Amino acid sequence: MKYLVRDKIFAIGDDYWIEDEHGRHAFLADGKAMRLRDTLELKDPEGRVLITLRQKMFSLRDAMTIERDDRTLATVRRKRLSLLRNHYRVTLVEGTELDVSGRILDREFTVGYEGELLVHVSRQWFRVRDTYAVNVVREDADAALMVAVAVCVIRMAERED
């Protein structure tokens, strides 16, 4: 399933729809203004919060958490000791680690687990410059979590740049 994301969703305090490949509203990206740390909620079309992204405070390295129901699902960090600047590690609470690599700022990267492709993020399918696709390759993957990982990594890469 492909989800269409507009780069404008990174404006704090603004709300934007993330659509599925059929043009239906899939997730509402709700940027929370006036917060001490960078916060974004992904909501379903009915307004229920599915995922919350938060900048991790007081961390030695830049990190963000991905939460569901006020419990941490994953922590995202730039991979330590990587020769590639655009390499991130997503550590799920049960210990599973996902690798994110590619040209993050160009919106051309992948998310994988032990060599298996889970998500492919790309702008190549669009002529509109501010739009990119998050293609969730595995049918059994948690789509909201995978979209959140993509959004989170892009936010972190933009802050580092």
N, C-alpha and C positions, 0 to 999 in steps of 0.2 A: 504494500500500500504506500502510495506517495502522498506526502503532505506538503503543501505549498506555504512557504514562510516568507514574509516580507521583512526586509532588514529594518524597517521602521519600528519593529516591536522592541527594539533596544532602547527606545526613548523612555526614560523613567517617568512613570505617572500616566503613560498612554496605554490604551487598550487596543489590541488588534486581533482579528480572527486569523487562525491558521486553518486553511481549508484542506479537505481531502482531495484526491485526484478527480473527483466528480464535481468539485466546486461547492460542496456542502460544508458548512461550518463544523469543524471537528473539535477545535480547542480555542478558547479565548485566552490570549496572553494578557494578563492584567499586571502591569508594572505598578509597584507600590511606591508612591512618592512620599517624601517626608519621613523616611525611615532612616535609622542610624546606619544600616548597611543595605547594600544592593539586594532587593527582593523582587521576585516575579512569581506570580501564580499562574498555573495552567488550569483552566476550568473547562468543564464539559459545556455543551450548548445550553444546558439548563442552569448553569451558574454554579455547579458544585465544584469545589476545589479538588483537583486530582493530584497535582504535584506542586510543591513550593520549592523554588530555587532561592538559596540564601548565600550571600558572601560570608565566608567563615571569618569570624573576628578573632584577633589575637593568635593568628597562625603564623609560624615561621615562614612558610611558603604560601603564596596565593592559593586559596582553595575555596571551593563552593560546595555546599551540601544540597542534595536533592532529597526532599522529604515528602512523605505521604502520611496523612492523619497525625501530624506532629511527631512522627518518628522518622529518623534518618534512614533513607534507602541506600544512598551512595554518597561518596565524597569524590570530587573531581580535583585533580592536581596536575600540573605540568610534570611530565616524567623527569625524574632526577637522572643525571648522568647520561642524557640522551644527546647524541650529536645533532639530532634534528630538533630545531626549535619548536616545530609544530607537532609535538608528540605529547599526548596526555594519557593519564591513567585514571580509570574510573573504578573505584573499589566499592563493590556492593557490600552491605552489612554482613552477609554470610561468608564473605571472603573472596568471592569471585572477582576477577579483575578483567576489565575490558580495556582494549587498546584503541586509542584514537590517534590516527596519523594521516598526514596529507597537508595540503595547503589550506589551513583553517581560514585565514583572512580572505582567501579567494573563494571560499565556500566549495572547496573540492577536497573532501576527505572521507575516510571510512571509519566505522566502529566495528571492531571484531572481537571474537572470543576464541582463543587458542587456534588462530588461523582461519576461523570460520567468519565469513562476512555476515554481520547483523544489519548494518545500516550503511547506505551510501548517500552522502550529501553532495549535491551538485547544482551548479548554475547552468550547466551546458544545455539543459532542456528548455531554457527560457531566453527570450529576446529582451524581456524587461530586466533591466540591470539590478533592481533592488529585490528580485525574487529568486529564491532557490528552493530546491526540493529536498525533503528528507524522505528517502526511500527505505522503508522498513522492509528488509528482504525476507526475514524469517516470519512466517505466519503466526507462530506461537509467541513472538516477542511482545512485550508490553509496549504498545505504541506510544502511550503518553510518556513513559520513562525514556524511550529512545529519542523522542522529539526533545524532551527536557535535556538529555545528554548533549545533543547537538547545539541547542540554544546556549547551554551553560558553557561549553567549550568555546564557542564563538565570543561570548561575553568576556571570558577570561583572556582570550587571545587579543581582543581589542584593547583591554585594559593594559596588557603588557606592551602593546605596540606603542 
